[in-house]
Amino acid sequence: MTEKAKPGTFVGWVLYFSRLRGTVPPLPAPVCIEPVEDKGTLVILTPERFTASNPEHVALAARVHELLDRAGLLRPLQPWSAS
């Protein structure tokens, strides 16, 4: 967890981003980025089970959080407008 994280913006073991949110930037190994048809992107932080007691996992999550935040993917969700 980072000092700048706000509730609802934490990076977990597996994340999904709709393509409507934006493009997932390149992320450091061992992060796996998989397209989900034309719908979005699945991000898997590490192939082994993620644990908060593993300092490498925590550091990786902090780095990925920083990169996703810079890409604008962690901004709060906005209500859909009725159009």
N, C-alpha and C positions, 0 to 999 in steps of 0.2 A: 504494500500500500504506500502511496506517496503522500507527502504533506499537502499537495495541491488538490488531491482527489476530493470530489464532492459526492454526496450520496447519490447512488445510481450510476456512477461513472467508473466503477471498479472493473479491472480486467480479470477475467476468470480463465479457467483451463480451456474452455471452448466458447467462442463468440460467433455471433452471426450478424452481418451487416447487410441490410437491404441495399440494392444498388441505388435506390433513391437517396440514401444517406451520403453517398460519395464513393470514391475509389479507395480501396485499402492500399496503403503505401507498402513498399518493400519492407519486410520485417526481418530481424536477425534470426539466424539458425538457433535452435532447431524448429522455429515456428513454421507451421505448414499452412499455406493459404490455398483454399480450394474453392473454385467457382461452384455455385449451385444453380445450374442451368443459366437462364438469363435473369434470375431473381436476385442474386446477391452473392455474398462471399462468406465462407466458413473459415474461421481462424482457429487453429489448434495450437496452443502455446507450446506444448511439449508432448512427445509420443508416450512418455511414461506418465504415470499418475502424478498430477500436480499436487504438491503439498506445501503449505505455508511454513512448515518447519525446515524446508530445504532452502538455504540462502540463495542458491543459484536460481531456483524457481522464483523467489521473491524479487531478485534483481532483474530477471528476464521480464516479469510482469510489470515492473516499474518502467523499464525501457520501452516495452510495447505500449504501455499507457501513454508515455510521453509522445511516441510517434503517432499513435492514433489520435491523440488530443490535437497535435499540430496539424493533422490532416482534417480536423473538424468533425471527426466521426463520433466523438464523445459528447457533443453538444446535447443539451436536453431535448427530448422529443417535443414536438409541437403538435397541437391538435390539428386534425385534418380540417381544412376549410370546406364548407358545404358549397359546392359550385355546380 
